[in-house]
Amino acid sequence: MKLLFFIALTAIPAAAQIQRSSIKGHPVTMVQQTTTTRTLSDGSHLATATTETFYRNAQGVYRSDTATPIQQGRQGFTHTAQIINMDTREATYWTTVDDRPQQSSISRNIMQAATPAPDALAGSMPKVKWEELGTGEENGIPCKRRRITTNYPANSYGNDRAYSVVQEQCESPDCGLLTQTIDNPASGHRVTTLQSLTPGEPDPSVFQPPADMQEKLRSQRQ
């Protein structure tokens, strides 16, 4: 039975939701930038950029830190962090705005079995096509390229017409996702590039929440 990984990501900007994997035995630190460009109704373009630092230790525990500029003309950044441990099936999440704590949470049992779609809904479920595009290289790191096309029929998610989302990835077996582009009529054109990659074990302190968050998280564990 296929297992799906899920976390409450509603507070994390869509551009920051890079697919991650818990790969053991290959510790790494990566910095990636994601730029999303949307076309507005008047034909103008709006671009937003986020920067994500990703840490993974040899046990496969990983942390993702994302910095997103505050919108509506304000200066500063929203920082979102999450630590995922697939062995304990626990996700720790917290966010700050201009370095001021905003919220924190712990999710447990972050795997659940996928359930087949009822026959009545099967016709409206998205259809996914995978295409392998050969091998490539990003910043000197060998990777496999693929294209994923997801076709959404009308009325599959409240949409009144069919549309397709095309995603191209370059993924390393050892490091995980390195780059990707996503063309989505609903959310725009999204490009994720690899800024830097450092193999090796991150500092253990990376996998501990900041002191001002630990007390809040400790009370949630009880």
BELNOR-V665280 format. One line per field, one symbol per residue. ss: DSSP state (~ for helix, > for strand, _ for the rest). A space follows every 50 residues. Layout:
ss->???
This chain:
ss->__>>>________~~~___________>>>>>>>>>>>>_____>>>>>> >>>>>>_____>>>>>>>>_______>>>>>>>>>____>>>>>>>>__> >>>>>>>>__>>>_____~~~~____>>>>>>>>>>>>__>>>>>>>>>> >>__________>>>>>>>>>>___>>>>>>>>>___>>>>>>>>>>>>_ ___~~~~___~~~~~~~~~~~_
